[in-house]
Amino acid sequence: MKRLMFLSCVLLLNVTLACAQADKSQRPSPPAKVSETTASGATITIDYSQPSVKGRKVGGDIAPYGKVWRSGANEATLLEVSKDVTVEGKPLPAGKYSFWSIPGEKEWVVIFNKRTGQSGTDYTEADDFLRVPVKTEKSPQFTEKLVYTISKAGKVSLIWGDKAFSFNVK
């Protein structure tokens, strides 16, 4: 009887965990997705979770300067391009990439990593496909939750707190 009760508890726990993981919209950093087909015909999709600033400092308390960051929350951010493109003039083949960055006061480094599906703390530099430095900008207005935008011209922007950066995909 004790064994049956134990197995029932384990099964109930597994079902509860599976349900909790399946409903990502209930997380403090909810999932978001942005997609755009550019004028050149490439579709760019970014699948990420939206961390909130919550009174912290971007570049200090959260997404600290000089350290690799998942460019979102929870799992690693996923960026997909439907065809071969260039990012700030550097080639990036069609495919899916985990998208990381290294925040900086004057510039951020955006990183396209060949490995996907990992947690947001499981980064391996040896899997980097491309790194591109981009200028750090002041956000036009304070944005509590991280937001990505993609324009028809292929400008990809991250806006969060009082920080922003953009890069061009052609």
C-alpha positions, 0 to 999 in steps of 0.5 A: 500500500505504501508503495502504491501511495508513493507511486501515486504521489510521484505520478501526480508530481510529474503531471503537475510539473508538466502542466506548470512547464506547459503554460509559460504564459504564467511565468513572471517573464512571459514568452513573446515572439516577433516575426517580420518578412523584410523587403529582401524576402528574408523572414526573421523570427525572435522567440524570447521571454520578457524580463522586467526591470523591476527597479533594477539597473540594466547593465548592473543588477541585470544583464551586467556589462561585460558578461554573456547574457541570454538576451531574454529570460528563462530559456536561451532566446531563439533567432531564426532567419529563413534565408542566407543574410548578412548581419551588419555586413557579415554573412549568416546562413539561413537557420536557427540560432540561440541569440546571446549578447554581451552588454556594454556601456558604449557597445553590445556584442550580439552573438549568434550561437549554433546550439539551440534549445538550451537553458538560458544559463547553458552558453558555450562560446565554442558554438558561436557562429557570429559575433557583431559589435553594435552601438549602445543607445539610450532608449527613446522612453523607459520600457519595463519589459524587454521588447524586440522589434523588426522593421521591413528594412531588416533593422532588429532592435532590442529595447529594455529599461533605458537601453537599446541597440539595433543591427541591420539584417540584409 
